[in-house]
Amino acid sequence: MILARVDGVIVSTVCHPSMTGCRTIICQPVDESGRAEGAPVLALDPLSAGQHQRVLISTDGSAPRAYVRDPKSPLRNMILAIVDEPEKETA
Amino acid sequence: MRLGHVIGRVTLSKQDPAFRGARFLLVQPFASAQFAGAPMTPLAPGSSLVIYDNLGAGAGHIVGFTEGAEASVPFDQPTPVDAYNAAIIDELFYNPPSR
């Protein structure tokens, strides 16, 4: 599972049948202080996360396969939770 | 899933029967700059890869592809694929925070 920030959304007409009707968003993985880490990724968004909200992404395919009810779905990333406030231990 | 620009096609003579009717595309994965609208050339840093495609994407398209074990999940029998084109992107709205 990775921490990420919602940075955008995509529109696709020609896609795998399992993705039809599912909101797919662009997520920027971030570190514990909110700094961007690496290139953005796509993730299925069943929770309708808002722009720039911090989210928790599962990178295992079993969660989206269960959500879209298609055992042959190639999807991999899915939003599991919206983060209220990440807790950070101060030294 | 990641996004990438289709920059070419790979043609095969002998292939696994599971690949019939599909094509392989050469894809340059997006870096952060391409999400923000940077042009396709010069190519984004990072190596290009070959993805399996049965949706009909062509050179110049933006595609969303899955990598790893999930790439071979859509096939009926165990198939050696590790990047699968899941979506052809029509529009992309990218708006990172400015600070």
N, CA and C atoms of all chains as a GROMACS GRO file, in nm:
protein
  570
    1MET      N    1   0.085  -0.119   0.000
    1MET     CA    2   0.000   0.000   0.000
    1MET      C    3   0.088   0.124   0.000
    2ILE      N    4   0.049   0.224  -0.077
    2ILE     CA    5   0.128   0.347  -0.084
    2ILE      C    6   0.041   0.469  -0.055
    3LEU      N    7   0.108   0.573  -0.008
    3LEU     CA    8   0.042   0.701   0.020
    3LEU      C    9   0.056   0.787  -0.106
    4ALA      N   10  -0.052   0.853  -0.147
    4ALA     CA   11  -0.046   0.933  -0.269
    4ALA      C   12  -0.138   1.054  -0.258
    5ARG      N   13  -0.121   1.146  -0.354
    5ARG     CA   14  -0.205   1.266  -0.359
    5ARG      C   15  -0.281   1.263  -0.492
    6VAL      N   16  -0.407   1.300  -0.488
    6VAL     CA   17  -0.489   1.300  -0.610
    6VAL      C   18  -0.454   1.424  -0.692
    7ASP      N   19  -0.405   1.402  -0.815
    7ASP     CA   20  -0.360   1.514  -0.898
    7ASP      C   21  -0.440   1.530  -1.027
    8GLY      N   22  -0.533   1.440  -1.054
    8GLY     CA   23  -0.608   1.456  -1.178
    8GLY      C   24  -0.696   1.338  -1.205
    9VAL      N   25  -0.755   1.339  -1.324
    9VAL     CA   26  -0.849   1.234  -1.361
    9VAL      C   27  -0.831   1.206  -1.510
   10ILE      N   28  -0.864   1.084  -1.554
   10ILE     CA   29  -0.853   1.051  -1.696
   10ILE      C   30  -0.990   1.012  -1.750
   11VAL      N   31  -1.002   1.026  -1.882
   11VAL     CA   32  -1.122   0.983  -1.952
   11VAL      C   33  -1.080   0.884  -2.058
   12SER      N   34  -1.145   0.768  -2.062
   12SER     CA   35  -1.111   0.667  -2.161
   12SER      C   36  -1.238   0.599  -2.209
   13THR      N   37  -1.257   0.594  -2.342
   13THR     CA   38  -1.374   0.525  -2.397
   13THR      C   39  -1.338   0.381  -2.431
   14VAL      N   40  -1.224   0.364  -2.498
   14VAL     CA   41  -1.182   0.229  -2.536
   14VAL      C   42  -1.093   0.176  -2.424
   15CYS      N   43  -1.148   0.086  -2.344
   15CYS     CA   44  -1.072   0.034  -2.231
   15CYS      C   45  -1.117  -0.109  -2.204
   16HIS      N   46  -1.046  -0.176  -2.114
   16HIS     CA   47  -1.086  -0.311  -2.077
   16HIS      C   48  -1.229  -0.305  -2.020
   17PRO      N   49  -1.316  -0.402  -2.058
   17PRO     CA   50  -1.457  -0.396  -2.016
   17PRO      C   51  -1.475  -0.380  -1.864
   18SER      N   52  -1.381  -0.431  -1.786
   18SER     CA   53  -1.396  -0.422  -1.641
   18SER      C   54  -1.384  -0.279  -1.591
   19MET      N   55  -1.325  -0.188  -1.671
   19MET     CA   56  -1.306  -0.050  -1.625
   19MET      C   57  -1.425   0.039  -1.659
   20THR      N   58  -1.516  -0.010  -1.741
   20THR     CA   59  -1.629   0.073  -1.784
   20THR      C   60  -1.710   0.120  -1.664
   21GLY      N   61  -1.734   0.250  -1.656
   21GLY     CA   62  -1.813   0.306  -1.548
   21GLY      C   63  -1.737   0.331  -1.420
   22CYS      N   64  -1.608   0.303  -1.420
   22CYS     CA   65  -1.528   0.325  -1.298
   22CYS      C   66  -1.447   0.453  -1.312
   23ARG      N   67  -1.448   0.534  -1.209
   23ARG     CA   68  -1.367   0.655  -1.208
   23ARG      C   69  -1.221   0.615  -1.190
   24THR      N   70  -1.135   0.667  -1.277
   24THR     CA   71  -0.991   0.638  -1.267
   24THR      C   72  -0.917   0.770  -1.251
   25ILE      N   73  -0.833   0.778  -1.150
   25ILE     CA   74  -0.768   0.906  -1.120
   25ILE      C   75  -0.616   0.894  -1.131
   26ILE      N   76  -0.554   1.011  -1.145
   26ILE     CA   77  -0.408   1.019  -1.150
   26ILE      C   78  -0.359   1.049  -1.009
   27CYS      N   79  -0.274   0.964  -0.955
   27CYS     CA   80  -0.225   0.980  -0.819
   27CYS      C   81  -0.074   0.999  -0.818
   28GLN      N   82  -0.029   1.096  -0.743
   28GLN     CA   83   0.114   1.120  -0.728
   28GLN      C   84   0.160   1.058  -0.596
   29PRO      N   85   0.243   0.952  -0.601
   29PRO     CA   86   0.293   0.897  -0.476
   29PRO      C   87   0.371   1.004  -0.397
   30VAL      N   88   0.350   1.010  -0.266
   30VAL     CA   89   0.418   1.110  -0.183
   30VAL      C   90   0.487   1.041  -0.066
   31ASP      N   91   0.586   1.111  -0.010
   31ASP     CA   92   0.651   1.056   0.109
   31ASP      C   93   0.578   1.106   0.234
   32GLU      N   94   0.635   1.077   0.353
   32GLU     CA   95   0.561   1.106   0.476
   32GLU      C   96   0.539   1.255   0.498
   33SER      N   97   0.623   1.341   0.435
   33SER     CA   98   0.602   1.484   0.453
   33SER      C   99   0.524   1.546   0.337
   34GLY      N  100   0.474   1.464   0.244
   34GLY     CA  101   0.390   1.516   0.138
   34GLY      C  102   0.464   1.552   0.011
   35ARG      N  103   0.596   1.526   0.007
   35ARG     CA  104   0.673   1.555  -0.114
   35ARG      C  105   0.651   1.447  -0.219
   36ALA      N  106   0.643   1.490  -0.347
   36ALA     CA  107   0.620   1.395  -0.455
   36ALA      C  108   0.738   1.299  -0.469
   37GLU      N  109   0.706   1.175  -0.499
   37GLU     CA  110   0.810   1.072  -0.517
   37GLU      C  111   0.782   0.995  -0.645
   38GLY      N  112   0.863   1.014  -0.747
   38GLY     CA  113   0.847   0.938  -0.871
   38GLY      C  114   0.733   0.990  -0.958
   39ALA      N  115   0.703   0.917  -1.064
   39ALA     CA  116   0.601   0.958  -1.160
   39ALA      C  117   0.462   0.919  -1.110
   40PRO      N  118   0.359   0.997  -1.150
   40PRO     CA  119   0.222   0.963  -1.109
   40PRO      C  120   0.177   0.828  -1.165
   41VAL      N  121   0.078   0.769  -1.098
   41VAL     CA  122   0.021   0.641  -1.143
   41VAL      C  123  -0.131   0.656  -1.152
   42LEU      N  124  -0.194   0.560  -1.219
   42LEU     CA  125  -0.340   0.559  -1.229
   42LEU      C  126  -0.396   0.466  -1.123
   43ALA      N  127  -0.513   0.499  -1.070
   43ALA     CA  128  -0.576   0.411  -0.973
   43ALA      C  129  -0.727   0.421  -0.985
   44LEU      N  130  -0.793   0.310  -0.960
   44LEU     CA  131  -0.939   0.303  -0.957
   44LEU      C  132  -0.987   0.376  -0.831
   45ASP      N  133  -1.094   0.454  -0.843
   45ASP     CA  134  -1.135   0.536  -0.730
   45ASP      C  135  -1.281   0.513  -0.691
   46PRO      N  136  -1.310   0.409  -0.616
   46PRO     CA  137  -1.449   0.386  -0.576
   46PRO      C  138  -1.499   0.482  -0.469
   47LEU      N  139  -1.407   0.558  -0.405
   47LEU     CA  140  -1.447   0.646  -0.294
   47LEU      C  141  -1.470   0.791  -0.339
   48SER      N  142  -1.447   0.820  -0.468
   48SER     CA  143  -1.459   0.956  -0.520
   48SER      C  144  -1.374   1.055  -0.441
   49ALA      N  145  -1.248   1.032  -0.435
   49ALA     CA  146  -1.156   1.120  -0.365
   49ALA      C  147  -1.148   1.254  -0.437
   50GLY      N  148  -1.131   1.362  -0.361
   50GLY     CA  149  -1.125   1.496  -0.417
   50GLY      C  150  -0.985   1.534  -0.462
   51GLN      N  151  -0.980   1.640  -0.545
   51GLN     CA  152  -0.852   1.690  -0.594
   51GLN      C  153  -0.760   1.726  -0.478
   52HIS      N  154  -0.635   1.680  -0.484
   52HIS     CA  155  -0.528   1.707  -0.388
   52HIS      C  156  -0.549   1.642  -0.251
   53GLN      N  157  -0.651   1.558  -0.240
   53GLN     CA  158  -0.666   1.484  -0.115
   53GLN      C  159  -0.560   1.375  -0.109
   54ARG      N  160  -0.523   1.338   0.013
   54ARG     CA  161  -0.427   1.230   0.028
   54ARG      C  162  -0.501   1.098   0.042
   55VAL      N  163  -0.453   0.998  -0.030
   55VAL     CA  164  -0.524   0.870  -0.032
   55VAL      C  165  -0.426   0.755  -0.010
   56LEU      N  166  -0.483   0.641   0.023
   56LEU     CA  167  -0.406   0.518   0.041
   56LEU      C  168  -0.440   0.428  -0.076
   57ILE      N  169  -0.337   0.380  -0.148
   57ILE     CA  170  -0.360   0.298  -0.266
   57ILE      C  171  -0.311   0.156  -0.241
   58SER      N  172  -0.395   0.059  -0.276
   58SER     CA  173  -0.351  -0.080  -0.274
   58SER      C  174  -0.292  -0.110  -0.411
   59THR      N  175  -0.173  -0.170  -0.416
   59THR     CA  176  -0.111  -0.202  -0.544
   59THR      C  177  -0.119  -0.351  -0.574
   60ASP      N  178  -0.215  -0.417  -0.512
   60ASP     CA  179  -0.236  -0.559  -0.538
   60ASP      C  180  -0.364  -0.575  -0.619
   61GLY      N  181  -0.359  -0.661  -0.721
   61GLY     CA  182  -0.473  -0.672  -0.812
   61GLY      C  183  -0.598  -0.733  -0.754
   62SER      N  184  -0.588  -0.800  -0.639
   62SER     CA  185  -0.706  -0.872  -0.590
   62SER      C  186  -0.817  -0.777  -0.545
   63ALA      N  187  -0.780  -0.659  -0.493
   63ALA     CA  188  -0.882  -0.564  -0.447
   63ALA      C  189  -0.967  -0.513  -0.564
   64PRO      N  190  -0.907  -0.459  -0.672
   64PRO     CA  191  -0.991  -0.415  -0.784
   64PRO      C  192  -1.065  -0.529  -0.853
   65ARG      N  193  -1.007  -0.648  -0.858
   65ARG     CA  194  -1.078  -0.761  -0.921
   65ARG      C  195  -1.206  -0.791  -0.844
   66ALA      N  196  -1.198  -0.784  -0.712
   66ALA     CA  197  -1.318  -0.808  -0.632
   66ALA      C  198  -1.417  -0.694  -0.648
   67TYR      N  199  -1.367  -0.570  -0.657
   67TYR     CA  200  -1.455  -0.454  -0.666
   67TYR      C  201  -1.531  -0.451  -0.799
   68VAL      N  202  -1.463  -0.478  -0.910
   68VAL     CA  203  -1.531  -0.473  -1.039
   68VAL      C  204  -1.601  -0.606  -1.071
   69ARG      N  205  -1.585  -0.703  -0.984
   69ARG     CA  206  -1.646  -0.836  -1.000
   69ARG      C  207  -1.609  -0.900  -1.132
   70ASP      N  208  -1.482  -0.888  -1.170
   70ASP     CA  209  -1.432  -0.951  -1.290
   70ASP      C  210  -1.299  -1.019  -1.256
   71PRO      N  211  -1.298  -1.153  -1.247
   71PRO     CA  212  -1.174  -1.221  -1.210
   71PRO      C  213  -1.065  -1.209  -1.316
   72LYS      N  214  -1.101  -1.157  -1.436
   72LYS     CA  215  -1.002  -1.142  -1.542
   72LYS      C  216  -0.966  -0.995  -1.567
   73SER      N  217  -0.985  -0.910  -1.468
   73SER     CA  218  -0.953  -0.769  -1.485
   73SER      C  219  -0.803  -0.744  -1.469
   74PRO      N  220  -0.742  -0.664  -1.557
   74PRO     CA  221  -0.599  -0.636  -1.543
   74PRO      C  222  -0.569  -0.524  -1.442
   75LEU      N  223  -0.670  -0.469  -1.379
   75LEU     CA  224  -0.648  -0.354  -1.290
   75LEU      C  225  -0.562  -0.392  -1.172
   76ARG      N  226  -0.491  -0.293  -1.119
   76ARG     CA  227  -0.396  -0.321  -1.014
   76ARG      C  228  -0.404  -0.222  -0.898
   77ASN      N  229  -0.416  -0.093  -0.929
   77ASN     CA  230  -0.416   0.007  -0.821
   77ASN      C  231  -0.559   0.047  -0.788
   78MET      N  232  -0.589   0.059  -0.659
   78MET     CA  233  -0.723   0.101  -0.619
   78MET      C  234  -0.714   0.183  -0.490
   79ILE      N  235  -0.795   0.290  -0.484
   79ILE     CA  236  -0.799   0.371  -0.363
   79ILE      C  237  -0.872   0.292  -0.254
   80LEU      N  238  -0.807   0.276  -0.141
   80LEU     CA  239  -0.869   0.203  -0.031
   80LEU      C  240  -0.923   0.297   0.075
   81ALA      N  241  -0.859   0.414   0.089
   81ALA     CA  242  -0.897   0.503   0.198
   81ALA      C  243  -0.853   0.646   0.167
   82ILE      N  244  -0.925   0.741   0.224
   82ILE     CA  245  -0.888   0.882   0.214
   82ILE      C  246  -0.826   0.920   0.348
   83VAL      N  247  -0.709   0.981   0.344
   83VAL     CA  248  -0.633   1.010   0.466
   83VAL      C  249  -0.684   1.140   0.528
   84ASP      N  250  -0.716   1.138   0.659
   84ASP     CA  251  -0.754   1.261   0.728
   84ASP      C  252  -0.630   1.346   0.753
   85GLU      N  253  -0.540   1.290   0.830
   85GLU     CA  254  -0.418   1.362   0.864
   85GLU      C  255  -0.312   1.259   0.899
   86PRO      N  256  -0.207   1.248   0.817
   86PRO     CA  257  -0.105   1.148   0.848
   86PRO      C  258  -0.033   1.184   0.978
   87GLU      N  259  -0.022   1.090   1.067
   87GLU     CA  260   0.043   1.116   1.195
   87GLU      C  261   0.193   1.096   1.180
   88LYS      N  262   0.270   1.187   1.231
   88LYS     CA  263   0.415   1.178   1.215
   88LYS      C  264   0.482   1.190   1.350
   89GLU      N  265   0.574   1.098   1.373
   89GLU     CA  266   0.644   1.100   1.501
   89GLU      C  267   0.751   1.207   1.499
   90THR      N  268   0.753   1.292   1.599
   90THR     CA  269   0.857   1.395   1.604
   90THR      C  270   0.972   1.348   1.692
   91ALA      N  271   1.092   1.376   1.645
   91ALA     CA  272   1.211   1.326   1.715
   91ALA      C  273   1.235   1.402   1.845
   92MET      N  274  -0.106   0.094  -1.252
   92MET     CA  275  -0.110   0.132  -1.392
   92MET      C  276  -0.031   0.259  -1.415
   93ARG      N  277   0.035   0.265  -1.529
   93ARG     CA  278   0.108   0.385  -1.566
   93ARG      C  279   0.056   0.434  -1.700
   94LEU      N  280   0.092   0.556  -1.735
   94LEU     CA  281   0.056   0.610  -1.866
   94LEU      C  282   0.179   0.613  -1.955
   95GLY      N  283   0.158   0.603  -2.086
   95GLY     CA  284   0.270   0.611  -2.178
   95GLY      C  285   0.225   0.653  -2.317
   96HIS      N  286   0.321   0.708  -2.394
   96HIS     CA  287   0.298   0.741  -2.535
   96HIS      C  288   0.332   0.619  -2.620
   97VAL      N  289   0.246   0.586  -2.715
   97VAL     CA  290   0.280   0.480  -2.810
   97VAL      C  291   0.375   0.540  -2.913
   98ILE      N  292   0.495   0.482  -2.925
   98ILE     CA  293   0.593   0.536  -3.020
   98ILE      C  294   0.623   0.439  -3.133
   99GLY      N  295   0.563   0.321  -3.132
   99GLY     CA  296   0.589   0.227  -3.241
   99GLY      C  297   0.520   0.096  -3.219
  100ARG      N  298   0.550   0.001  -3.309
  100ARG     CA  299   0.483  -0.129  -3.303
  100ARG      C  300   0.589  -0.237  -3.325
  101VAL      N  301   0.567  -0.351  -3.262
  101VAL     CA  302   0.658  -0.463  -3.279
  101VAL      C  303   0.583  -0.571  -3.354
  102THR      N  304   0.639  -0.619  -3.466
  102THR     CA  305   0.572  -0.728  -3.539
  102THR      C  306   0.649  -0.858  -3.517
  103LEU      N  307   0.573  -0.967  -3.513
  103LEU     CA  308   0.631  -1.096  -3.481
  103LEU      C  309   0.600  -1.195  -3.593
  104SER      N  310   0.690  -1.288  -3.618
  104SER     CA  311   0.657  -1.396  -3.712
  104SER      C  312   0.609  -1.517  -3.634
  105LYS      N  313   0.696  -1.577  -3.555
  105LYS     CA  314   0.653  -1.689  -3.472
  105LYS      C  315   0.616  -1.636  -3.334
  106GLN      N  316   0.503  -1.682  -3.281
  106GLN     CA  317   0.460  -1.630  -3.152
  106GLN      C  318   0.375  -1.734  -3.080
  107ASP      N  319   0.358  -1.713  -2.952
  107ASP     CA  320   0.270  -1.798  -2.873
  107ASP      C  321   0.128  -1.786  -2.929
  108PRO      N  322   0.056  -1.897  -2.945
  108PRO     CA  323  -0.080  -1.888  -3.003
  108PRO      C  324  -0.172  -1.793  -2.926
  109ALA      N  325  -0.148  -1.772  -2.799
  109ALA     CA  326  -0.232  -1.682  -2.720
  109ALA      C  327  -0.226  -1.538  -2.769
  110PHE      N  328  -0.121  -1.502  -2.843
  110PHE     CA  329  -0.103  -1.362  -2.888
  110PHE      C  330  -0.174  -1.333  -3.018
  111ARG      N  331  -0.235  -1.435  -3.082
  111ARG     CA  332  -0.301  -1.414  -3.212
  111ARG      C  333  -0.410  -1.308  -3.202
  112GLY      N  334  -0.414  -1.221  -3.303
  112GLY     CA  335  -0.520  -1.122  -3.308
  112GLY      C  336  -0.491  -0.996  -3.230
  113ALA      N  337  -0.377  -0.989  -3.166
  113ALA     CA  338  -0.341  -0.870  -3.091
  113ALA      C  339  -0.210  -0.816  -3.147
  114ARG      N  340  -0.162  -0.706  -3.091
  114ARG     CA  341  -0.036  -0.650  -3.138
  114ARG      C  342   0.048  -0.607  -3.019
  115PHE      N  343   0.174  -0.585  -3.048
  115PHE     CA  344   0.263  -0.537  -2.943
  115PHE      C  345   0.306  -0.395  -2.976
  116LEU      N  346   0.296  -0.309  -2.880
  116LEU     CA  347   0.328  -0.168  -2.902
  116LEU      C  348   0.452  -0.130  -2.823
  117LEU      N  349   0.530  -0.041  -2.883
  117LEU     CA  350   0.645   0.015  -2.815
  117LEU      C  351   0.597   0.142  -2.745
  118VAL      N  352   0.618   0.150  -2.616
  118VAL     CA  353   0.560   0.260  -2.537
  118VAL      C  354   0.668   0.329  -2.455
  119GLN      N  355   0.661   0.462  -2.454
  119GLN     CA  356   0.750   0.541  -2.369
  119GLN      C  357   0.670   0.589  -2.247
  120PRO      N  358   0.699   0.535  -2.128
  120PRO     CA  359   0.621   0.575  -2.010
  120PRO      C  360   0.634   0.725  -1.980
  121PHE      N  361   0.527   0.781  -1.928
  121PHE     CA  362   0.524   0.923  -1.890
  121PHE      C  363   0.611   0.947  -1.768
  122ALA      N  364   0.685   1.057  -1.770
  122ALA     CA  365   0.745   1.112  -1.649
  122ALA      C  366   0.650   1.223  -1.602
  123SER      N  367   0.678   1.286  -1.489
  123SER     CA  368   0.587   1.390  -1.438
  123SER      C  369   0.562   1.500  -1.541
  124ALA      N  370   0.666   1.538  -1.618
  124ALA     CA  371   0.654   1.648  -1.714
  124ALA      C  372   0.550   1.617  -1.822
  125GLN      N  373   0.540   1.491  -1.865
  125GLN     CA  374   0.444   1.456  -1.971
  125GLN      C  375   0.302   1.463  -1.918
  126PHE      N  376   0.281   1.434  -1.792
  126PHE     CA  377   0.148   1.450  -1.734
  126PHE      C  378   0.105   1.596  -1.743
  127ALA      N  379   0.202   1.686  -1.724
  127ALA     CA  380   0.171   1.828  -1.724
  127ALA      C  381   0.161   1.884  -1.865
  128GLY      N  382   0.173   1.801  -1.967
  128GLY     CA  383   0.151   1.847  -2.104
  128GLY      C  384   0.277   1.865  -2.187
  129ALA      N  385   0.393   1.819  -2.139
  129ALA     CA  386   0.515   1.829  -2.219
  129ALA      C  387   0.499   1.745  -2.346
  130PRO      N  388   0.560   1.789  -2.459
  130PRO     CA  389   0.542   1.716  -2.583
  130PRO      C  390   0.606   1.577  -2.580
  131MET      N  391   0.566   1.493  -2.677
  131MET     CA  392   0.614   1.355  -2.681
  131MET      C  393   0.764   1.351  -2.712
  132THR      N  394   0.812   1.444  -2.796
  132THR     CA  395   0.956   1.448  -2.828
  132THR      C  396   1.016   1.577  -2.771
  133PRO      N  397   1.138   1.575  -2.718
  133PRO     CA  398   1.222   1.459  -2.700
  133PRO      C  399   1.158   1.359  -2.602
  134LEU      N  400   1.192   1.231  -2.617
  134LEU     CA  401   1.128   1.128  -2.537
  134LEU      C  402   1.153   1.150  -2.388
  135ALA      N  403   1.055   1.111  -2.308
  135ALA     CA  404   1.067   1.120  -2.163
  135ALA      C  405   1.186   1.035  -2.117
  136PRO      N  406   1.252   1.074  -2.007
  136PRO     CA  407   1.362   0.991  -1.958
  136PRO      C  408   1.309   0.855  -1.915
  137GLY      N  409   1.397   0.757  -1.916
  137GLY     CA  410   1.354   0.620  -1.880
  137GLY      C  411   1.342   0.535  -2.005
  138SER      N  412   1.351   0.405  -1.987
  138SER     CA  413   1.353   0.316  -2.103
  138SER      C  414   1.211   0.286  -2.151
  139SER      N  415   1.197   0.266  -2.281
  139SER     CA  416   1.067   0.230  -2.338
  139SER      C  417   1.041   0.082  -2.314
  140LEU      N  418   0.915   0.042  -2.328
  140LEU     CA  419   0.883  -0.099  -2.310
  140LEU      C  420   0.780  -0.144  -2.411
  141VAL      N  421   0.765  -0.275  -2.422
  141VAL     CA  422   0.671  -0.334  -2.518
  141VAL      C  423   0.550  -0.381  -2.440
  142ILE      N  424   0.430  -0.342  -2.487
  142ILE     CA  425   0.308  -0.385  -2.418
  142ILE      C  426   0.218  -0.462  -2.513
  143TYR      N  427   0.142  -0.555  -2.458
  143TYR     CA  428   0.042  -0.630  -2.533
  143TYR      C  429  -0.080  -0.541  -2.550
  144ASP      N  430  -0.139  -0.540  -2.671
  144ASP     CA  431  -0.254  -0.453  -2.696
  144ASP      C  432  -0.359  -0.524  -2.779
  145ASN      N  433  -0.482  -0.532  -2.728
  145ASN     CA  434  -0.591  -0.582  -2.812
  145ASN      C  435  -0.704  -0.482  -2.825
  146LEU      N  436  -0.676  -0.354  -2.792
  146LEU     CA  437  -0.777  -0.249  -2.802
  146LEU      C  438  -0.765  -0.173  -2.933
  147GLY      N  439  -0.648  -0.179  -2.996
  147GLY     CA  440  -0.631  -0.111  -3.124
  147GLY      C  441  -0.561   0.024  -3.116
  148ALA      N  442  -0.473   0.041  -3.019
  148ALA     CA  443  -0.400   0.168  -3.008
  148ALA      C  444  -0.293   0.175  -3.117
  149GLY      N  445  -0.258   0.297  -3.156
  149GLY     CA  446  -0.157   0.318  -3.259
  149GLY      C  447  -0.059   0.425  -3.217
  150ALA      N  448   0.040   0.448  -3.301
  150ALA     CA  449   0.143   0.546  -3.272
  150ALA      C  450   0.080   0.682  -3.244
  151GLY      N  451   0.125   0.750  -3.138
  151GLY     CA  452   0.073   0.880  -3.101
  151GLY      C  453  -0.034   0.875  -2.994
  152HIS      N  454  -0.093   0.760  -2.972
  152HIS     CA  455  -0.195   0.748  -2.867
  152HIS      C  456  -0.131   0.750  -2.728
  153ILE      N  457  -0.210   0.790  -2.630
  153ILE     CA  458  -0.170   0.776  -2.490
  153ILE      C  459  -0.244   0.655  -2.435
  154VAL      N  460  -0.173   0.565  -2.371
  154VAL     CA  461  -0.237   0.444  -2.318
  154VAL      C  462  -0.208   0.429  -2.169
  155GLY      N  463  -0.300   0.361  -2.101
  155GLY     CA  464  -0.279   0.323  -1.961
  155GLY      C  465  -0.250   0.174  -1.959
  156PHE      N  466  -0.136   0.137  -1.905
  156PHE     CA  467  -0.100  -0.005  -1.910
  156PHE      C  468  -0.068  -0.058  -1.770
  157THR      N  469  -0.095  -0.186  -1.754
  157THR     CA  470  -0.072  -0.257  -1.628
  157THR      C  471   0.055  -0.339  -1.642
  158GLU      N  472   0.134  -0.342  -1.536
  158GLU     CA  473   0.256  -0.424  -1.538
  158GLU      C  474   0.250  -0.527  -1.427
  159GLY      N  475   0.335  -0.627  -1.441
  159GLY     CA  476   0.345  -0.728  -1.337
  159GLY      C  477   0.248  -0.843  -1.356
  160ALA      N  478   0.221  -0.916  -1.251
  160ALA     CA  479   0.140  -1.037  -1.260
  160ALA      C  480   0.001  -1.009  -1.315
  161GLU      N  481  -0.056  -0.890  -1.285
  161GLU     CA  482  -0.191  -0.858  -1.330
  161GLU      C  483  -0.201  -0.850  -1.481
  162ALA      N  484  -0.088  -0.829  -1.552
  162ALA     CA  485  -0.091  -0.818  -1.698
  162ALA      C  486  -0.135  -0.948  -1.763
  163SER      N  487  -0.110  -1.062  -1.699
  163SER     CA  488  -0.146  -1.190  -1.761
  163SER      C  489  -0.280  -1.243  -1.709
  164VAL      N  490  -0.345  -1.169  -1.619
  164VAL     CA  491  -0.472  -1.215  -1.562
  164VAL      C  492  -0.585  -1.224  -1.667
  165PRO      N  493  -0.596  -1.129  -1.766
  165PRO     CA  494  -0.709  -1.136  -1.858
  165PRO      C  495  -0.708  -1.257  -1.951
  166PHE      N  496  -0.600  -1.332  -1.958
  166PHE     CA  497  -0.593  -1.444  -2.052
  166PHE      C  498  -0.655  -1.570  -1.994
  167ASP      N  499  -0.707  -1.653  -2.086
  167ASP     CA  500  -0.772  -1.776  -2.042
  167ASP      C  501  -0.672  -1.879  -1.991
  168GLN      N  502  -0.557  -1.887  -2.061
  168GLN     CA  503  -0.456  -1.982  -2.015
  168GLN      C  504  -0.332  -1.903  -1.970
  169PRO      N  505  -0.245  -1.965  -1.891
  169PRO     CA  506  -0.126  -1.893  -1.847
  169PRO      C  507  -0.047  -1.842  -1.968
  170THR      N  508  -0.024  -1.711  -1.973
  170THR     CA  509   0.038  -1.648  -2.090
  170THR      C  510   0.154  -1.560  -2.045
  171PRO      N  511   0.266  -1.567  -2.116
  171PRO     CA  512   0.382  -1.485  -2.075
  171PRO      C  513   0.370  -1.340  -2.120
  172VAL      N  514   0.297  -1.259  -2.045
  172VAL     CA  515   0.282  -1.116  -2.074
  172VAL      C  516   0.313  -1.040  -1.945
  173ASP      N  517   0.393  -0.933  -1.953
  173ASP     CA  518   0.409  -0.856  -1.830
  173ASP      C  519   0.378  -0.708  -1.845
  174ALA      N  520   0.320  -0.668  -1.958
  174ALA     CA  521   0.265  -0.532  -1.967
  174ALA      C  522   0.143  -0.540  -2.060
  175TYR      N  523   0.029  -0.491  -2.014
  175TYR     CA  524  -0.099  -0.509  -2.082
  175TYR      C  525  -0.167  -0.374  -2.098
  176ASN      N  526  -0.209  -0.342  -2.221
  176ASN     CA  527  -0.277  -0.215  -2.245
  176ASN      C  528  -0.422  -0.227  -2.197
  177ALA      N  529  -0.455  -0.153  -2.089
  177ALA     CA  530  -0.588  -0.162  -2.032
  177ALA      C  531  -0.681  -0.052  -2.082
  178ALA      N  532  -0.626   0.060  -2.130
  178ALA     CA  533  -0.711   0.172  -2.170
  178ALA      C  534  -0.640   0.264  -2.268
  179ILE      N  535  -0.716   0.312  -2.367
  179ILE     CA  536  -0.667   0.419  -2.454
  179ILE      C  537  -0.724   0.548  -2.398
  180ILE      N  538  -0.639   0.643  -2.366
  180ILE     CA  539  -0.683   0.764  -2.296
  180ILE      C  540  -0.734   0.868  -2.396
  181ASP      N  541  -0.857   0.916  -2.374
  181ASP     CA  542  -0.913   1.023  -2.457
  181ASP      C  543  -0.866   1.158  -2.404
  182GLU      N  544  -0.889   1.179  -2.276
  182GLU     CA  545  -0.853   1.308  -2.216
  182GLU      C  546  -0.790   1.287  -2.082
  183LEU      N  547  -0.704   1.383  -2.046
  183LEU     CA  548  -0.628   1.370  -1.923
  183LEU      C  549  -0.633   1.507  -1.855
  184PHE      N  550  -0.686   1.510  -1.735
  184PHE     CA  551  -0.691   1.635  -1.660
  184PHE      C  552  -0.592   1.623  -1.545
  185TYR      N  553  -0.486   1.700  -1.552
  185TYR     CA  554  -0.379   1.690  -1.453
  185TYR      C  555  -0.356   1.826  -1.394
  186ASN      N  556  -0.368   1.837  -1.264
  186ASN     CA  557  -0.361   1.967  -1.198
  186ASN      C  558  -0.295   1.952  -1.062
  187PRO      N  559  -0.161   1.939  -1.059
  187PRO     CA  560  -0.093   1.923  -0.931
  187PRO      C  561  -0.096   2.053  -0.852
  188PRO      N  562  -0.084   2.047  -0.718
  188PRO     CA  563  -0.082   2.171  -0.640
  188PRO      C  564   0.036   2.258  -0.681
  189SER      N  565   0.018   2.390  -0.681
  189SER     CA  566   0.122   2.478  -0.736
  189SER      C  567   0.239   2.497  -0.641
  190ARG      N  568   0.219   2.480  -0.511
  190ARG     CA  569   0.330   2.505  -0.420
  190ARG      C  570   0.423   2.383  -0.412
   0.00000   0.00000   0.00000
